[in-house]
Amino acid sequence: MTLYTYTAINENGNDISGEVDAESTELAQQIIVNRGHIPESVKKKSGASQNQSDFMTRLTDAMTPVKPRELILFTKQFKTMIQAGVSMLQILSIMEAQTENKRLRRIISQMSEDIREGASLSMAFDKHEKVFSPLYCSMMQAGESSGSLPDVLERLIYIIEHEHKVKSDIKAAMRYPMIVCCFLGVAFTVLLTFVIPKFVGIFKSAGIDLPLPTKICMFLYSGLSNYWHVMLIATGVSIFVLAKILKTEKGKYVRDRTLMATPLIGPLFVKSAMSRFASIFAILQSSGVTVLESMDILTNTIANAAITREFVKVKELLTEGRGISEPLRKAKYFTPMVINMVAIGEESGNLDEMLQEIAVHYDSEVEYSTKSLSEAVGPLLTVGLAAVVGFFALAIFLPMWDLTKMVH
């Protein structure tokens, strides 16, 4: 695709200008005509200007992310206007005028142009996968093909709100430990850099043999003062390499598998994944999406690489006609409750209802585990704080005790 700039006359007879992506000048002119405009001039945008425009667009997108609350509000307004019988182009025009987020406003404008050019609604959403997840686009496609878009949007709103709540609860549970750990690190650095060396100077001038805790402090201080630049570079490189590794499929898999195997926080991640699996699967089943298509969507939306690998195995068994409960039984991480409830729902023909029950159960489990984590973290942080304070106290007061003996 090439970017073209154009001037044209709109339906009101006014001169307008803009940009359009097309494979040739003729196609660009056709797109402008399809929008109801009369093209006056169509010129290929220069490479430098186009690259600068692309860079500014990416920079703007990075600086203005679409937050979950904005996406929820957009979906709710979208559903309300569809239920009211407003035409799609008019809906997008109203949404573009009312949306405050610049990135989302630009996306709505592009979607409106795509629909004017003959694209379906789901295709228009598919072009913006960084804002609209694969689940969102798949739900839109299911609602569009089944003619029940308002009902599907209602379920989609539930999923977005549900996931936003779960993530917010987990972040809230981890916020206090992170803050305490940061302050603990700052206190450790200040004591090691400014306090301990002054006392050590006094102890050495008095000819006192330094005890082991004080020697350890001085060793750490020496390393920090002489090699701080090396440590800083090594830390930066490590963070960069780790971030690159975690972007790979294997890195994501190792990260998620490790998190789910970690004591205390592992069960929380497993329960959160089960809740997400059940709620999304329930919505897809009630929307008329087949089990195999649901597995494809869940593979792209479960946000857990370790469980995603299990979905691939489950899908292979599903193609052999083994139902859904038996493949889940052979997969890792799926709890006995999930497997048994799915089996009952499969036998009774009420799979979506059983999945919804699983989602409700694990929602409460996640909430309980989050509270338990918050309660357990407090004593652990207290023990860690006591250990740090005790270590520095020994480093200072043991030689000070020897100094008082010498005075007496």
N, C-alpha and C positions, 0 to 999 in steps of 0.2 A: 504493500500500500504506500502511496505517495500523498503528501499533504499539499493541497491546492488552496490558494486564496482566491476569493471571488467578490465581485460586486454584482448586485441584482436588484430587481424591482419586485417588491412583495405584492400581496393581494390588495393592499390599500394604495398602491401606486407610489410608495415611498422607496427611496434608495436604501439598500442595506448592504452589509459586507460581512464576510465570515470566512471560515475555513472548513474544508471537507476532505476526508480520506477517500481515495479512489485509485484504481489501477491505471487509469488513463484520463486525458482531458475530456474525452467524449463521455466517459462514465461519470466524471465529476459534473459535467453539464446536465446529464440525465438525472443525477441525484438532486441537483438544485431544482430542476423542473418538477420532480416528484414531490418536492416540498411545497410546491405551489408558487415558486418564484420564477421570474424571467431573467436568465443570466445575461449580464452585459459583458463581463470579462472574467475569464478563468485563467489563472497563472499558477505555474508550479512554484511552490515556495522554495527558496534557496536552501542548500544543505546546511549552511551555518545557522540561518534563522530557524530552520526546522529543528536542528539539534539543540539550539538554545531554548526553543519553545518546549521541546520534550524534557529538557533538563529542569526548566522552571515548573513544568507540570508535575514531574516526579518529586521535586522539592516541596511543592505545595501539598501534594498528597501525603508526604512524610510528616509535614508539620500540622496537618489537619486530619487526623484519623477519625473515622466514623465510629463513635462510641456505641456500646450496646443499647444504651437508653435512647440514642438518636435513631438507631435501627428499629427498635421496638415502636417508637412513636411514628416513624415512617410507615411501618407495616400496619399499625392500627388505623392511621388515616387512610391508607391505601384500601384497606378492607372496608372501612365505613363508606367511602365514596363508590366502591364497586357495588355494595349492597344498595346504595341509593340510586343506582342505574346511571351514573355519570359515565360518559364515554372515556375510553382509555387515554386518548390524546388530551382531553380536557383535564382528566385526573392528573396526568403528568405535568401539565401546564400549571395547575393550581399548586401541586407539590413543589415545583421548581420555585414558584414565587414565595412560598411559605417557609421553605427550608433555610435554616440559618447556616448550616455547615456548608462551606464553599465547595468542598470535595463532593459531597453528596448532591449538591445543587448541579454541579457540572455533570455528574453521572446521570442524573435525571434528564438533563438536557440532551445528552447523547442517546439515552434510551428513547426519548421522544423522536429524535431524528431517525433512529433505527426502525422504529415502528412505522413512521411515515414512509420509509423506503421499502416496507413490506415484510420486515422481520416479525416473528412471533414474539409474544411477551416473554416467554422463557428464554428465547435466544437473546433478547435484549438484556436480560438479567445475567446470562451466562458470560457476557463479555466483561463483566466486572467482578471476577471471582475473588479479588482481594477484599471486597466489601461484602458481597453476597456469597456465603459459603456454598459448597456443593450441595449440602442438605437443603439450603434455602432455594437454590435453583431447581433441584429435583422436585421439591414440593410444589414450586410454581408450575413446573411442567406437568406434574400429576393433576393439579387443580385445573389447569388450562385444558388438558385432554379429557378430563372427566366432566367438565362443566360445573364443577363445585368449588370454584376458586375462593369464595368467601369462607366456606367451611374449612378449607385447607389453610387459609391464612389465619383463621382463628386458632387452629392447632399449632401453626408455626409460631404465632405470638406466644403461646404457652411454652413451647420449647425454648425460645430465646430468653424469655423471662426466667424460666426454670434454670437454665444453664448460667445465666447472669447471677442468679441468687446463690447457686452452689459455689461458683468461683469467688463471689464476694465474701461468702462465709469462710472459705478456706484462706483467702487473703487476710481477712480480719483476724483469723486465728494465728496466722504467722507474723502479723505486723508487730505485735508486742515483743516476741522473741528477737526479731530482726533489729528492732530499735535498741533493745538491751544489749545485744551482742555488739552492735556498732559502738555504743557508749563504753562498753567494756574494753573494746579494742583501743579506743582513744585513751581511756584511763591507763591501760597497760603501757601504751607507747609513751605517754607523758611521764609516768613513774620511772620507766626504764631509761628515758632520755635525760630527764632533768633532776629527778629526786635522788635516785640511787647513786649516780656518779659523785654527787657532793658528799654523801655520807661515806662513800668508799675512800675519798681523798682524806677525810678525817681519820678513818680507821687505819689507813696505810701510814699516815704520818705518826700515828701512835704506836706503830709496829705490831699491830694485832694481826694474827693469822685469820684470814677470811674463811668463814664456814662455806659449805657447799652451795646453799641457796644464793649467797652473795656472789660466789664465783660464777655461778650460772648466769646471774643477772649481768655481771660484767662481761661475760662472754657474748651474751645477746646484745649488750650495748655496743661492744666493740664491732661486732658484725654489722649492726645497724648503722653505726656512724661511719664506718670505713667502706661499706659495700652497699649503701642505700640505693645508689644509682643502678647497681647491678640487680638488686632485688626488685627495684621499680620496673626495669626493663624486662626482667624475667617474669614478673607478675603480668605485665601487659601482654607479653608474647604468649604466656600460658592461657590468658583469658581469650586472646584472639584465636589461638589454635583450638581451644575447647569449644568456642562458639562455632568455628568451622566444622569441627567433628560432629557437633550436635545437630548440624543442619543436614548431615548425611542420614540415609535410612538406617545404617548400622548404628550410628551414634544415637539416634532417637530410640532405637530398639533397646540398646544397652541402658540408656538413661531411664526409660520407663520400666524396664524389667528390674533395675536396681531400686527404683523408688518403691515399687510394689513389694519388694522383698525386704525393705528397710523396716525395722521394728518401730512401732508407735505411729509412723505416718503411712506405712505400707497399706494397712487395712483401710485407711481413709481413702487412698487412691483407688483401691479395688472397689470399694462400695460406690465411690463417685462414678467409676466407669460402668458399673452394673446399672446404676440409676440412669445414666446417659443412654446406655444401650437399650434398656427397657422402654424409656420414654420415647426415644426416636423410633424404635421398632414398632411400638404401639401406634404412633401417629401414622407411620407409613402403611401399616396393615389396615387401619381404618380408612385410609385415603385410597385404597384399592391398588397399592403397589405390590407386586409379587414378592415372594420371599427371596428369590434370587436377585431381583433388582434391589431389594432392601439390603441384602448383604453387600452389594456393590456400594450403595450409598453409605452404609455404616462403616465400610472400610475406609472411606474418604473423610468421614465426619466424626469418628469416635475419638480422635485426638489422643490416641495411645498406640504407639507403634507395636508394642508387645502384643496387645489384643488384636491389632490389625492383622498381624501374622496368623493369629488363630482364626480370624474370619476367612482368610484365604483357604485354610484347611477345611473349615466348615462348608464353604461354598463347593469345594471339590466333592465332599461327601453328599451334599445336597443334590448335585447333578446326577448322582447314582441312585437317587430316589429313596433316601433313607429318612426323610422327614427332617425336622429341625432339632428336636430334643436329643436324638441319638448323636448327631455330630457335635452338639454342644457338650454332651457328656464326655466326649473324647478330647475336647479342647481344654487348655489350661485357663485358670483364673475364673471360670464361670462357677459360681457357688452352687451347692446342691439345691438350695431354695429356687434359684433361677431355673435350673434344669427341670426340677419337678413341676414347678408352676407352668413352664412352657409345655411340658408333656401333657399336663391336665388340659391346658387350653387347646392344645392340638387335637386331643381326643374328643373334647366337647364341642369344638368348633368356635370357641370364644377366645381365640388367641390374643386378640387385641385387648380384651378386658383383663385377661390374666397379666399381660405385659404392663398394663396400667397399674394393676395392683402391686406388681413388683416395683415399679417406679415409685409409687407412693411409699412403699415399705422402705426402700433404700434411700429415699429422700429423708425420712426420719432418722435412718441409720447414719447418714452423712452428718446430719445436724447434731446427733448425739455424739458421734465420733469427734466432730469439730470442738464441741464443748469439752469432751474428755481430753483432747489434745491440749486445749488451753489450760485446763486444770493441771495436767501432768507437766507442762512446760515450766510452770511457775517454780515448783520444787527443784527441777533440774537446773534452772537458771540460778536459783539461790545457792545450790551446791557449787556450781561453776564460779559464781561470784565469791563465795567463801574460800574456794581453793586459790583463786588469784590473790585475794586480799591476804590470805594466810601465807602464801608464798612470799609476797613482798614484806609482810610483817617479820617473817623469819629472817629474810635477807637483811633487814635493818636492825632488828632488835637482838639477834644472837650476838653479832659483834659489839653492839652497844652494851650488852650485858658483860662481855669480857672487858670493855673499856671501864665500866664502873668498878669492876673488881680491881683493875690496876690503880684506879684513883684511891680506893680504900687501902 
